[in-house]
Amino acid sequence: MSDTSGLITPALVDLHLAPADKSEALRALAQRLVAEGRVTDLDGFLADVAAREAQAPTGMGDGIGIPHCRSPHVTRPSLAFGRSTRGVDFDAPDGRPADLIFMIAAPAGADDTHLQILAALAGRLMDPAFTGALREAESPAAVAALVNGEEVPAVAPVAAAAPEPDPAVASEAPGGGLRLVAVTSCPTGIAHTYMAAKALELAAARAGVGIRVETQGSAGTTVLAPEVIAAADAVIFAHDVEVRDRARFAGKPTVDVGVKAAVNRADDLIAQAAGLVARAGNGASAAPVTAASAQTGEHWAQRLRKYLMTGVSYMIPFVAAGGLLIALAFAIGGYRIASAPSVLGHFDWTSSHSWAAMLFQTGKTSFGFLVPILSGYIAWAIADRAALAAGIAGGAVSVAVGAGFLGGIVSGLAAGFLVLWMIRWNVPRAIKGIMPVVVIPLLSVAVVGFLMFVLVGSPIASAMNGLTDWLNGLSGSNAILLGVLLGAMMAFDMGGPLNKVAYTFAAGALTTAGTTPDAGSLKVMAAVMAAGMTPPLGMALATVVRRRLFTPEERENGKAAWVLGASFITEGAIPFAAADPLRVIPANIVGSMTAGGLVMAFGSTLRAPHGGIWVLPLIGSPFLYLLAVVAGTVVTTAVVVLLKGMRKDAAPVAPGSPVDEKALVGA
């Protein structure tokens, strides 16, 4: 079973938890696990819990905290519970201290068990009778009985939220009434995925509506059967990442919202779905899946962000792997490793230079996938797998023509919407079978290729040549202005055409530097590298000083961004910019302009075309140079925090509005 039966005993319950802070609360609950023989090493277990807490907050909101981890010091899956009068800050999205704290401990190898426990518990926590009973329980024995399912609150069977054996939980409509299907998913696929599912089930039961929910989460997914989807009157998508295989639901009236909307206002969503069905029954056409946002009130910008976030989530591993390999290569082999010959046929097992070259070339190859993967999965988010070929091909062409990640976004959106239009074609039955494998890939790749090669590539090439000529005219007396301008160009597209113009201009200027220690061309190179380091460093710092403004995935990517920024890998900021370009890109530009202008004002120089902090000995006035980088980083952080804070803390909105639904990103 995947429920919580037998996981908790009265000895693992503390109804009078009064810690000074979160660490004391964790220690108090862990000590109970040790005393019961569930944990063998207190400090080792707490270190594993702390490592999990560092990855993402475990405060779920509504006064609930779920610290958890897998640890080799755990002997069996266990659950400790604490109830605190004053509350404990678990960094919940709503800022409310947790008065109900569940510590979940699973053995190191128990991946499935760990996720199933979390999923089942998360679902049960959506039952107000369950949490209310926990808050009113008068004895540890009563709490243990409630959690173990021996004593069940009145609203719904406790085990209904368990994701196994059937995550597509069923609730039949009385008397053959309204039938709904739903899909829930969140970025980490653990807590809010199942909380949203449970909330929808409870709301449907209150409304007398039948519903089946497919939870696309980390504890496994049982896909809704085709006949269940076919029989459904409408569908509810509650998700912060794109629904897998959403084409299955094509033609159904659709409510499409973020996962937090289902957690917070499931009754409204059930009512919206019923309203769509009623309108369709009165002659209104059923809304296709992809047009649902217009009917449910979701703003087009929110759907665009969802497409971008999907592409970013698939791109991040390539950023982290490629960037860190390149940084390691610079650390081992110095900046000249970038010009080393191919290791194919030139690899020396005993040479550190060969190993550094291998790391650099592998990392560079990984980086080559950034834009194609970003583009491909933006297209996939819009039109599912039929759009992957055109999206990936368009991204590759974007790289070839020098359009960078901005071109990749254009190609991904173009491919997605083109394929979405094509799959709606009413074609003869004889052709329908080859549409997804021949016709759609052939036509979509050709059209997107034409768009990127002919309509986008040529203007970019002309712009690059013109910018280079203009930059050459700004050298000399306009040094500080040049540094500011180059900084803006480095930050605008982070590896794209403007970035490449600025970098190529600086690198080319090195050839004219001669032997003069303070040649202007050496200052240009220093300004460009400082400006290129600032965006990822600024984003990394922002994820530390204002964690709640960033998703768990962004906070994880911020850790890698420290190393990427220090190594002059501007692409480390791309995931942040792709997810929220209207706030991140302006912040990057202001910070990089600050760094570039200060470097030119300080007169710092650089003879290396790459390397970041690894070439610090080659930098003239290194301390002033680092000061400029720090200043640019702080400015970037301040601006992005201000802009994101304005979005989060804008004038109050009515509950259920599009802004309210997206105000917090569920874990």
C-alpha positions as CSV (number, residue, x, y, z in Angstrom):
1,M,0.0,0.0,0.0
2,S,1.1,3.6,-0.6
3,D,-0.9,5.0,2.4
4,T,0.6,6.0,5.7
5,S,-0.5,3.0,7.6
6,G,2.0,2.0,10.3
7,L,4.4,4.9,9.7
8,I,3.7,6.7,12.9
9,T,3.3,5.7,16.6
10,P,2.2,7.9,19.5
11,A,5.9,8.1,20.6
12,L,6.6,10.0,17.3
13,V,4.0,12.7,18.1
14,D,4.8,16.0,19.9
15,L,1.7,18.0,20.6
16,H,3.6,20.7,22.5
17,L,6.4,21.6,20.1
18,A,7.9,24.9,21.2
19,P,11.2,25.5,19.2
20,A,12.9,28.8,18.9
21,D,13.4,28.2,15.1
22,K,13.2,25.7,12.4
23,S,16.4,23.9,13.2
24,E,15.3,23.2,16.8
25,A,12.0,21.9,15.5
26,L,13.8,19.5,13.1
27,R,16.1,18.3,15.9
28,A,13.2,17.7,18.3
29,L,11.3,15.6,15.8
30,A,14.5,13.8,14.7
31,Q,15.3,12.9,18.3
32,R,11.9,11.1,18.5
33,L,12.8,9.1,15.4
34,V,16.2,8.1,17.0
35,A,14.5,7.1,20.3
36,E,12.2,4.8,18.4
37,G,15.0,3.2,16.5
38,R,13.8,4.6,13.2
39,V,17.0,6.7,12.7
40,T,20.5,5.5,13.6
41,D,22.6,8.7,13.5
42,L,20.9,11.9,14.6
43,D,23.5,14.4,13.2
44,G,23.8,12.5,10.0
45,F,20.1,12.4,9.5
46,L,19.7,16.1,10.3
47,A,22.4,16.9,7.8
48,D,20.4,15.1,5.1
49,V,17.2,16.9,6.2
50,A,19.1,20.2,6.0
51,A,20.4,19.4,2.5
52,R,16.8,18.8,1.4
53,E,15.7,22.1,3.0
54,A,18.4,23.9,1.1
55,Q,17.0,22.7,-2.2
56,A,13.5,24.2,-1.9
57,P,11.2,25.2,1.0
58,T,9.1,22.5,2.5
59,G,6.5,24.9,3.8
60,M,3.3,24.1,2.0
61,G,1.2,27.1,3.2
62,D,-2.0,27.0,5.3
63,G,0.1,26.4,8.4
64,I,1.7,23.1,7.2
65,G,5.4,22.1,6.9
66,I,6.6,18.9,5.5
67,P,10.4,18.5,6.0
68,H,11.5,15.3,4.5
69,C,14.5,13.4,3.1
70,R,16.0,10.1,2.0
71,S,18.8,9.1,4.3
72,P,21.1,6.0,4.8
73,H,20.5,6.6,8.5
74,V,16.8,5.7,8.3
75,T,15.9,2.1,9.1
76,R,12.3,2.1,7.8
77,P,9.9,4.7,6.3
78,S,8.7,6.8,9.2
79,L,6.7,9.9,10.0
80,A,7.1,12.2,13.0
81,F,4.5,14.9,13.8
82,G,4.8,18.1,15.8
83,R,2.1,20.7,16.7
84,S,3.3,24.2,17.5
85,T,1.3,26.9,19.2
86,R,3.5,29.8,18.0
87,G,4.3,28.3,14.6
88,V,7.6,27.6,12.8
89,D,8.8,29.4,9.7
90,F,9.2,26.9,6.9
91,D,9.4,29.5,4.2
92,A,5.9,28.8,3.0
93,P,4.6,30.6,-0.1
94,D,1.9,32.4,1.9
95,G,4.3,33.4,4.6
96,R,2.3,31.7,7.3
97,P,4.2,29.8,10.0
98,A,3.6,26.1,10.2
99,D,1.7,24.8,13.2
100,L,1.4,21.3,11.8
101,I,4.8,19.8,11.0
102,F,5.3,16.4,9.4
103,M,8.8,15.0,9.2
104,I,9.0,12.2,6.7
105,A,12.0,9.9,6.8
106,A,12.7,7.3,4.2
107,P,15.6,4.9,3.7
108,A,18.2,6.0,1.1
109,G,17.0,3.5,-1.5
110,A,13.3,3.9,-1.0
111,D,12.7,6.3,-3.8
112,D,9.2,5.1,-4.7
113,T,8.2,4.7,-1.0
114,H,9.4,8.3,-0.3
115,L,7.4,9.8,-3.1
116,Q,4.3,7.8,-2.4
117,I,4.3,8.8,1.3
118,L,4.7,12.5,0.3
119,A,2.0,12.2,-2.4
120,A,-0.5,10.5,-0.1
121,L,0.1,12.8,2.8
122,A,-0.1,15.9,0.5
123,G,-3.5,14.8,-0.8
124,R,-4.9,14.2,2.7
125,L,-3.8,17.6,3.9
126,M,-6.3,19.1,1.5
127,D,-9.1,17.6,3.6
128,P,-10.0,20.4,6.1
129,A,-11.6,17.8,8.4
130,F,-8.3,15.9,8.5
131,T,-6.1,19.0,9.3
132,G,-8.8,20.3,11.6
133,A,-8.9,17.0,13.5
134,L,-5.1,17.1,13.9
135,R,-5.3,20.6,15.3
136,E,-8.0,19.5,17.8
137,A,-6.5,16.1,18.7
138,E,-6.0,15.8,22.5
139,S,-3.5,13.0,22.6
140,P,-0.5,11.5,20.6
141,A,-2.5,8.3,20.3
142,A,-5.4,10.2,18.6
143,V,-3.0,11.8,16.1
144,A,-1.3,8.5,15.3
145,A,-4.7,6.9,14.7
146,L,-5.8,9.7,12.4
147,V,-2.6,9.6,10.3
148,N,-2.5,5.8,10.1
149,G,-6.1,5.8,8.9
150,E,-7.5,4.1,11.9
151,E,-9.8,7.0,12.6
152,V,-11.0,9.0,9.6
153,P,-12.4,12.5,9.3
154,A,-15.9,12.7,7.9
155,V,-15.3,14.4,4.5
156,A,-13.7,11.7,2.4
157,P,-11.9,8.4,2.8
158,V,-8.3,9.1,3.7
159,A,-6.8,6.7,1.3
160,A,-8.5,8.4,-1.7
161,A,-5.5,10.7,-2.2
162,A,-2.9,8.0,-2.4
163,P,-1.4,8.0,-5.9
164,E,-1.2,4.2,-6.1
165,P,-2.4,1.8,-7.2
166,D,-4.4,4.3,-9.4
167,P,-3.5,8.0,-9.4
168,A,-6.3,8.6,-11.8
169,V,-8.7,8.6,-8.9
170,A,-12.3,8.1,-9.8
171,S,-15.5,9.7,-8.5
172,E,-18.6,8.7,-10.3
173,A,-21.4,11.3,-10.8
174,P,-24.7,10.4,-9.1
175,G,-27.4,9.5,-11.6
176,G,-25.1,9.8,-14.6
177,G,-24.7,13.6,-14.2
178,L,-21.8,15.8,-15.3
179,R,-18.5,13.9,-15.8
180,L,-15.1,15.6,-15.7
181,V,-11.5,14.6,-16.2
182,A,-8.6,16.6,-14.8
183,V,-4.8,16.7,-15.0
184,T,-2.6,18.2,-12.3
185,S,1.1,18.8,-12.4
186,C,3.7,21.1,-10.7
187,P,7.4,21.7,-11.3
188,T,8.7,19.2,-8.7
189,G,5.8,16.8,-9.1
190,I,5.3,16.0,-5.4
191,A,3.2,18.2,-3.2
192,H,0.9,20.5,-5.1
193,T,0.3,18.0,-7.8
194,Y,-1.5,15.7,-5.3
195,M,-2.9,18.5,-3.2
196,A,-4.6,19.9,-6.3
197,A,-6.0,16.5,-7.3
198,K,-7.5,16.0,-3.8
199,A,-9.0,19.5,-3.8
200,L,-10.7,18.8,-7.1
201,E,-12.0,15.5,-5.9
202,L,-13.5,17.1,-2.8
203,A,-15.0,20.0,-4.7
204,A,-16.5,17.6,-7.3
205,A,-18.0,15.5,-4.4
206,R,-19.6,18.6,-2.9
207,A,-21.0,19.6,-6.3
208,G,-22.3,16.1,-7.1
209,V,-20.0,15.9,-10.1
210,G,-18.1,12.8,-11.3
211,I,-14.3,13.4,-11.8
212,R,-11.2,11.4,-12.6
213,V,-7.8,13.0,-12.0
214,E,-4.6,12.1,-13.7
215,T,-1.6,13.2,-11.5
216,Q,1.4,13.8,-13.6
217,G,3.8,13.7,-10.6
218,S,6.9,12.1,-9.3
219,A,5.2,9.2,-7.6
220,G,4.2,7.7,-11.0
221,T,1.3,8.4,-13.4
222,T,-1.6,6.1,-14.4
223,V,-2.8,7.6,-17.6
224,L,-6.5,8.2,-18.0
225,A,-8.0,5.6,-20.3
226,P,-9.1,6.8,-23.7
227,E,-12.7,5.7,-23.0
228,V,-12.8,7.8,-19.8
229,I,-11.6,10.9,-21.7
230,A,-14.1,10.3,-24.5
231,A,-17.0,10.0,-22.0
232,A,-16.0,13.2,-20.2
233,D,-18.0,16.4,-20.7
234,A,-15.1,18.7,-19.9
235,V,-11.5,18.8,-18.7
236,I,-9.6,20.8,-16.1
237,F,-5.9,21.4,-16.5
238,A,-4.3,22.6,-13.2
239,H,-0.6,22.8,-14.1
240,D,2.6,24.9,-13.9
241,V,4.4,22.7,-16.4
242,E,2.9,21.6,-19.7
243,V,0.5,18.7,-19.7
244,R,1.9,15.6,-21.3
245,D,0.0,14.3,-24.4
246,R,-2.6,17.0,-24.1
247,A,-3.8,16.2,-27.6
248,R,-5.8,13.4,-26.0
249,F,-8.2,16.0,-24.8
250,A,-8.6,17.9,-28.0
251,G,-12.1,19.2,-28.6
252,K,-13.2,19.1,-24.9
253,P,-14.4,22.3,-23.2
254,T,-11.4,23.1,-21.1
255,V,-10.5,25.0,-17.9
256,D,-6.8,25.7,-18.0
257,V,-5.2,27.3,-14.9
258,G,-2.1,27.1,-12.7
259,V,-1.9,24.3,-10.1
260,K,-2.3,26.8,-7.2
261,A,-5.8,27.7,-8.6
262,A,-6.9,24.1,-8.0
263,V,-5.5,24.1,-4.5
264,N,-7.0,27.4,-3.5
265,R,-10.4,27.5,-5.3
266,A,-11.3,24.1,-6.7
267,D,-15.0,24.8,-6.3
268,D,-14.8,27.7,-8.7
269,L,-13.0,25.5,-11.3
270,I,-15.7,22.8,-11.1
271,A,-18.3,25.6,-11.6
272,Q,-16.4,27.0,-14.6
273,A,-16.2,23.5,-16.2
274,A,-20.0,23.1,-15.6
275,G,-20.6,26.4,-17.2
276,L,-18.6,25.5,-20.3
277,V,-20.5,22.3,-20.7
278,A,-23.8,24.2,-20.3
279,R,-22.8,26.7,-23.0
280,A,-21.7,23.9,-25.3
281,G,-25.1,22.2,-24.8
282,N,-26.9,25.4,-25.8
283,G,-25.1,25.4,-29.1
284,A,-21.8,27.1,-28.3
285,S,-18.9,25.3,-29.8
286,A,-16.7,23.3,-27.5
287,A,-13.4,25.1,-26.8
288,P,-10.3,23.3,-28.1
289,V,-7.7,22.7,-25.5
290,T,-5.3,25.3,-26.9
291,A,-7.9,28.0,-26.8
292,A,-9.0,27.4,-23.3
293,S,-7.1,30.3,-21.8
294,A,-9.4,32.8,-23.4
295,Q,-12.5,31.2,-21.8
296,T,-11.0,30.7,-18.4
297,G,-9.6,34.2,-18.0
298,E,-6.0,33.1,-18.2
299,H,-4.0,36.0,-19.7
300,W,-2.0,35.3,-22.9
301,A,1.1,36.3,-21.1
302,Q,0.6,33.6,-18.6
303,R,0.3,31.0,-21.3
304,L,3.4,32.4,-23.0
305,R,5.3,32.1,-19.7
306,K,4.2,28.5,-19.4
307,Y,5.5,27.7,-22.9
308,L,8.8,29.3,-22.1
309,M,9.1,27.6,-18.7
310,T,8.6,24.2,-20.3
311,G,11.4,24.9,-22.8
312,V,13.7,26.2,-20.0
313,S,13.0,23.2,-17.8
314,Y,14.4,20.9,-20.5
315,M,17.3,23.2,-21.3
316,I,18.6,23.6,-17.7
317,P,20.5,20.3,-17.6
318,F,22.5,21.3,-20.7
319,V,23.3,24.7,-19.2
320,A,24.5,23.2,-15.9
321,A,26.5,20.3,-17.5
322,G,28.1,22.3,-20.3
323,G,28.8,25.4,-18.3
324,L,30.4,23.6,-15.4
325,L,32.5,21.4,-17.7
326,I,33.8,24.6,-19.4
327,A,34.6,26.2,-16.1
328,L,36.4,23.1,-14.9
329,A,38.4,23.1,-18.1
330,F,39.5,26.7,-17.6
331,A,40.5,25.9,-14.0
332,I,42.7,23.0,-15.2
333,G,44.1,24.3,-18.5
334,G,43.8,28.1,-18.4
335,Y,42.0,30.3,-20.9
336,R,44.1,29.1,-23.8
337,I,42.3,25.7,-23.6
338,A,39.6,27.3,-25.7
339,S,41.9,27.1,-28.8
340,A,43.2,23.6,-28.1
341,P,43.0,21.2,-31.1
342,S,40.3,18.5,-31.1
343,V,41.0,15.7,-28.6
344,L,40.0,13.2,-31.3
345,G,43.3,11.7,-32.2
346,H,45.3,14.1,-30.0
347,F,44.4,12.8,-26.5
348,D,47.3,12.1,-24.0
349,W,46.1,10.1,-21.0
350,T,48.9,11.6,-18.8
351,S,48.5,15.2,-19.8
352,S,46.3,17.5,-17.8
353,H,46.1,19.7,-20.9
354,S,44.4,16.9,-22.8
355,W,41.9,16.3,-20.0
356,A,41.1,20.0,-19.8
357,A,40.7,20.1,-23.6
358,M,38.4,17.1,-23.4
359,L,36.3,18.8,-20.7
360,F,36.1,22.1,-22.7
361,Q,35.1,20.4,-25.9
362,T,32.5,18.2,-24.2
363,G,31.0,21.2,-22.4
364,K,31.0,23.3,-25.6
365,T,29.2,20.4,-27.4
366,S,26.6,20.3,-24.6
367,F,26.2,24.1,-25.0
368,G,25.4,23.5,-28.6
369,F,22.1,21.9,-27.6
370,L,20.9,24.8,-25.5
371,V,18.9,26.7,-28.2
372,P,17.6,23.6,-30.1
373,I,16.3,22.1,-26.9
374,L,14.8,25.4,-25.7
375,S,13.1,25.9,-29.1
376,G,12.0,22.2,-29.4
377,Y,10.3,22.0,-26.1
378,I,8.6,25.4,-26.4
379,A,7.1,24.0,-29.6
380,W,6.2,20.8,-27.7
381,A,4.5,22.7,-25.0
382,I,2.2,24.3,-27.6
383,A,1.4,21.4,-29.9
384,D,2.9,18.3,-28.3
385,R,5.3,15.9,-29.9
386,A,4.2,16.7,-33.5
387,A,6.0,20.0,-33.1
388,L,9.3,18.7,-31.7
389,A,11.0,18.2,-35.1
390,A,10.3,21.8,-36.4
391,G,11.1,23.3,-33.0
392,I,14.5,21.6,-32.7
393,A,15.4,22.2,-36.3
394,G,14.4,25.8,-36.0
395,G,16.6,26.1,-32.9
396,A,19.6,24.6,-34.7
397,V,19.1,27.0,-37.6
398,S,18.9,29.9,-35.1
399,V,22.3,28.9,-33.9
400,A,23.7,28.6,-37.4
401,V,22.5,32.1,-38.4
402,G,23.7,33.7,-35.1
403,A,20.2,34.5,-33.8
404,G,21.0,32.9,-30.4
405,F,18.4,32.1,-27.7
406,L,16.1,34.9,-28.8
407,G,16.0,33.4,-32.2
408,G,15.3,30.0,-30.5
409,I,12.3,31.5,-28.7
410,V,11.0,32.8,-32.0
411,S,11.5,29.5,-33.8
412,G,9.9,27.5,-31.0
413,L,6.8,29.7,-30.9
414,A,6.6,29.7,-34.7
415,A,7.0,25.9,-34.9
416,G,4.5,25.3,-32.1
417,F,1.7,27.5,-33.5
418,L,2.3,26.4,-37.0
419,V,2.0,22.7,-36.1
420,L,-1.0,23.5,-33.9
421,W,-2.7,24.9,-36.9
422,M,-1.7,22.0,-39.1
423,I,-3.1,19.3,-36.8
424,R,-6.5,20.9,-37.1
425,W,-6.6,20.4,-40.8
426,N,-9.5,18.4,-42.0
427,V,-7.7,16.0,-44.3
428,P,-8.9,12.8,-46.1
429,R,-8.8,9.6,-44.2
430,A,-6.1,8.2,-46.5
431,I,-3.7,11.1,-45.6
432,K,-4.6,11.3,-41.9
433,G,-2.4,8.3,-40.9
434,I,0.8,9.9,-42.3
435,M,0.1,13.4,-41.1
436,P,2.1,13.2,-37.8
437,V,5.0,11.2,-39.2
438,V,5.5,12.6,-42.7
439,V,3.3,15.6,-43.7
440,I,3.5,17.7,-40.5
441,P,7.3,17.2,-39.9
442,L,8.1,17.8,-43.6
443,L,6.1,21.0,-44.0
444,S,6.7,22.5,-40.6
445,V,10.5,22.0,-40.7
446,A,10.6,23.5,-44.2
447,V,8.5,26.6,-43.2
448,V,10.4,27.2,-39.9
449,G,13.8,26.7,-41.7
450,F,12.7,29.3,-44.3
451,L,11.7,31.7,-41.5
452,M,15.0,31.4,-39.7
453,F,17.3,31.3,-42.7
454,V,15.7,33.9,-44.9
455,L,13.5,36.2,-42.8
456,V,15.5,36.3,-39.5
457,G,19.1,35.4,-40.5
458,S,19.7,38.1,-43.1
459,P,18.5,41.1,-41.0
460,I,20.6,39.8,-38.1
461,A,23.8,39.5,-40.2
462,S,23.3,43.1,-41.5
463,A,22.7,44.4,-38.0
464,M,25.8,42.7,-36.8
465,N,28.0,44.3,-39.4
466,G,26.5,47.7,-38.9
467,L,27.0,47.5,-35.1
468,T,30.6,46.5,-35.4
469,D,31.3,49.5,-37.6
470,W,29.5,51.8,-35.2
471,L,31.4,50.4,-32.2
472,N,34.7,51.0,-33.9
473,G,33.8,54.6,-34.2
474,L,33.1,54.9,-30.5
475,S,36.6,54.0,-29.3
476,G,39.0,56.5,-27.8
477,S,37.5,59.6,-26.1
478,N,34.1,57.9,-25.6
479,A,35.6,55.0,-23.6
480,I,33.1,55.0,-20.7
481,L,30.2,55.3,-23.1
482,L,31.6,52.4,-25.1
483,G,31.9,50.3,-21.9
484,V,28.3,51.1,-21.0
485,L,27.1,50.2,-24.5
486,L,29.1,47.0,-24.7
487,G,27.7,46.0,-21.3
488,A,24.2,46.5,-22.5
489,M,24.9,44.4,-25.6
490,M,26.5,41.6,-23.6
491,A,23.4,41.3,-21.4
492,F,20.6,41.8,-23.8
493,D,20.6,38.3,-25.4
494,M,23.3,36.4,-23.4
495,G,25.1,34.6,-26.2
496,G,22.9,35.8,-29.1
497,P,23.7,38.2,-31.9
498,L,24.2,41.4,-29.9
499,N,26.3,39.6,-27.4
500,K,28.4,38.1,-30.2
501,V,28.9,41.5,-31.9
502,A,30.2,42.9,-28.6
503,Y,32.4,40.0,-27.9
504,T,33.8,39.7,-31.4
505,F,34.5,43.4,-31.4
506,A,36.5,43.1,-28.1
507,A,38.3,39.9,-29.1
508,G,39.2,41.3,-32.5
509,A,40.5,44.5,-30.8
510,L,43.0,42.3,-28.9
511,T,44.9,41.8,-32.2
512,T,45.7,45.5,-32.3
513,A,46.8,45.8,-28.7
514,G,50.5,45.4,-29.4
515,T,52.7,45.6,-26.3
516,T,51.2,48.7,-24.7
517,P,50.2,47.7,-21.2
518,D,47.2,50.0,-21.1
519,A,46.1,49.9,-24.7
520,G,42.4,50.9,-25.2
521,S,41.7,47.5,-26.9
522,L,42.7,45.7,-23.7
523,K,40.3,47.9,-21.7
524,V,37.5,47.0,-24.1
525,M,38.2,43.2,-23.6
526,A,38.1,43.7,-19.8
527,A,34.8,45.7,-20.0
528,V,33.2,43.0,-22.1
529,M,34.2,40.1,-19.9
530,A,33.1,41.9,-16.7
531,A,29.7,42.7,-18.3
532,G,29.3,39.1,-19.4
533,M,30.0,37.8,-15.9
534,T,27.4,40.0,-14.3
535,P,24.1,38.6,-15.5
536,P,24.4,35.0,-14.1
537,L,26.1,36.3,-10.9
538,G,23.3,38.8,-10.4
539,M,20.6,36.1,-10.9
540,A,22.5,33.8,-8.5
541,L,22.6,36.5,-5.8
542,A,18.9,37.3,-6.3
543,T,17.9,33.7,-5.7
544,V,19.7,33.9,-2.4
545,V,18.4,37.3,-1.1
546,R,14.8,36.9,-2.3
547,R,14.1,33.2,-2.6
548,R,10.4,33.5,-2.7
549,L,10.5,35.5,-6.0
550,F,11.9,32.4,-7.8
551,T,10.7,28.9,-8.5
552,P,12.5,25.9,-7.0
553,E,14.0,25.2,-10.4
554,E,15.3,28.7,-10.6
555,R,16.8,28.5,-7.2
556,E,18.5,25.3,-8.1
557,N,19.8,26.9,-11.3
558,G,21.1,29.8,-9.3
559,K,23.6,27.6,-7.6
560,A,25.2,26.7,-10.9
561,A,25.0,30.3,-12.0
562,W,27.6,31.3,-9.4
563,V,30.2,29.2,-11.2
564,L,29.0,30.0,-14.7
565,G,29.1,33.8,-14.0
566,A,32.5,33.6,-12.4
567,S,33.8,31.7,-15.5
568,F,32.4,34.3,-18.0
569,I,29.6,32.1,-19.2
570,T,26.8,34.6,-19.7
571,E,24.5,31.8,-20.9
572,G,24.1,30.9,-17.2
573,A,21.4,33.6,-17.0
574,I,19.4,32.3,-20.0
575,P,17.0,30.1,-18.0
576,F,16.0,33.1,-15.9
577,A,15.6,35.3,-18.9
578,A,13.6,32.8,-20.9
579,A,11.2,32.3,-18.0
580,D,10.7,36.0,-17.2
581,P,12.3,38.1,-20.0
582,L,10.4,41.4,-19.2
583,R,12.0,41.6,-15.8
584,V,15.3,39.7,-16.0
585,I,16.6,41.2,-19.3
586,P,16.3,44.8,-18.2
587,A,17.9,44.0,-14.9
588,N,20.8,42.2,-16.7
589,I,21.3,45.2,-19.0
590,V,21.4,47.8,-16.2
591,G,23.9,45.6,-14.2
592,S,26.1,44.9,-17.1
593,M,26.1,48.6,-18.2
594,T,27.3,49.4,-14.7
595,A,30.1,46.8,-14.8
596,G,31.2,47.8,-18.3
597,G,31.3,51.5,-17.6
598,L,33.2,51.1,-14.3
599,V,35.8,48.9,-15.9
600,M,36.5,51.5,-18.6
601,A,36.5,54.3,-15.9
602,F,39.0,52.3,-13.7
603,G,41.2,51.6,-16.7
604,S,41.4,47.8,-16.0
605,T,42.9,45.8,-18.9
606,L,42.7,42.1,-20.0
607,R,44.9,40.2,-22.5
608,A,42.8,37.0,-22.4
609,P,39.6,36.6,-24.5
610,H,37.9,34.4,-22.0
611,G,38.2,32.8,-18.6
612,G,36.5,34.9,-16.0
613,I,38.2,34.7,-12.5
614,W,40.5,32.0,-13.8
615,V,42.5,34.6,-15.7
616,L,42.7,37.2,-12.9
617,P,46.5,37.3,-13.0
618,L,46.2,38.6,-16.6
619,I,44.0,41.5,-15.6
620,G,45.4,45.0,-15.0
621,S,44.1,46.6,-11.8
622,P,42.5,43.4,-10.7
623,F,40.9,44.7,-7.5
624,L,39.2,47.6,-9.3
625,Y,38.1,45.1,-11.9
626,L,36.5,42.8,-9.2
627,L,34.9,45.9,-7.7
628,A,33.2,46.7,-11.0
629,V,32.0,43.1,-11.3
630,V,30.6,43.2,-7.7
631,A,28.9,46.5,-8.4
632,G,27.3,45.2,-11.6
633,T,26.1,42.1,-9.8
634,V,24.6,44.0,-6.9
635,V,22.8,46.4,-9.4
636,T,21.5,43.4,-11.4
637,T,20.1,41.8,-8.2
638,A,18.6,45.0,-6.9
639,V,16.8,45.7,-10.2
640,V,15.4,42.2,-10.7
641,V,14.2,42.0,-7.1
642,L,12.5,45.3,-7.5
643,L,10.8,44.3,-10.8
644,K,9.7,40.9,-9.6
645,G,8.6,42.4,-6.3
646,M,6.4,44.9,-8.1
647,R,4.8,42.0,-9.8
648,K,4.3,40.0,-6.6
649,D,3.2,42.9,-4.5
650,A,1.2,44.8,-7.0
651,A,-2.2,46.2,-6.0
652,P,-4.4,43.6,-4.4
653,V,-6.3,41.5,-6.8
654,A,-9.5,39.6,-6.4
655,P,-9.1,36.0,-5.5
656,G,-9.1,33.8,-8.6
657,S,-7.9,36.5,-11.0
658,P,-5.1,35.5,-13.4
659,V,-2.6,37.4,-11.3
660,D,-3.8,35.8,-8.1
661,E,-3.5,32.3,-9.6
662,K,0.1,32.8,-10.6
663,A,1.2,34.8,-7.6
664,L,2.9,31.8,-6.1
665,V,4.5,28.9,-7.9
666,G,3.6,25.5,-6.3
667,A,6.2,23.0,-5.4
